[in-house]
């Protein structure tokens, strides 16, 4: 299993939200580059980056900072947040991003998703954010009528290989990951699942590893010192 420490960007800072709510935002670092360097020094090989401003309005206000993070860290980086056109996908790929995560656009525009997959194949992932079992969009501010499993089955049939699966109710809450959800997906689908939301202890990492999860995103638990990344990386292996 791979560990993806997370940097969520808002106004150029590394922040965390609580359950996806923008009015419950905590700034953890004014210098995201120093955070990325810490990931590297802890033995991480990957990094998960979200442009929270982009997720809300579909723009790329943190593109230059993301370019710098990719270049300076040398880590395999996956990026999500407001990626709703092939032009933006290309910008990120050209900047050295290893995987681009489509969220809202994958839900609302299947043609765009198909075109992105045709051009970039495994470099395209889909963020599946669940609220009460249904897919949420637009920075988690709206709940769609799409049932989570049905949507993921469709993604699998379209040729998507990797999904970043988030239980929004667990995000930033430090209450443990939704292991039942990840177990069910691993049993029913052949997607590479990256668990996101609530990974708050080494025990979480062990359980996700043992049920065959492809990757786990470590966010708030890193910033508050609940998980040491070097230990998480060792356990994940």
C-alpha positions, 0 to 999 in steps of 0.5 A: 500500500502507498501512503499519500500525505496531503497538502490542501492549498488555500490562498497559497497556504497548507490548510485542512477543512473539517468535513469539507466545510470551508468555514471550518478551515485551519491553516497549518503552514504558510510555506507548503514547500517546507511541508513537502520537504518534510514528506520527503525526509520522512521517506514518502514517495507520493504526495496528494495535493488539492487546490481547494479554491479550484474545487470550489470554482473550477479555476487554478489559482495555485497552479504555479505553487503546485508546479513548484511543489512537484519540481522541488519535492521530486515526489510522485504527485497527484492533484485534484480540485476544479479540473474541468477541462482538457486544457487544465489537465494538460497544464498539470501533466506538463508540469510533471504531475503524475496523476490528475484527479477529476471530481465534479467534471467526472460526475457532470460531463462523461464525455470530458472524462472519456476524452481525458482517459483516451489521452492520458489513460492511467494518469487520470483518476476520479475522486469519489466523495460520498455523503450519505452514500451518494456522490458529492460535487462542487467542493462537497457543497452539493449532493448529487443523485448518484449512488456511490457504488453504481458510479464506481462500477460505471467508472470501472467500465469506462476504464478508470483505474484509480479512485480516491474514495472519501467518506466526507463524514470522516474527513478531518474528524480524526475518528478513523477511516470507514473500513467497511466501505473500503472492504466492500469496494475492494471485494466488489470492484477491481479499481485501485482504491486510495482511502481518504478521510479519517485515516487517523492512526497507525492502526488505520493504516494497518487495517487498510493495508490488510484489506487490500487497499491500494493507497491511503491519504494521511492529512490532519493526522500528520499535521497534529502529530497523530501519525508519524509518516516514516512509521506509516510508510513502513507499516504500509509496505 
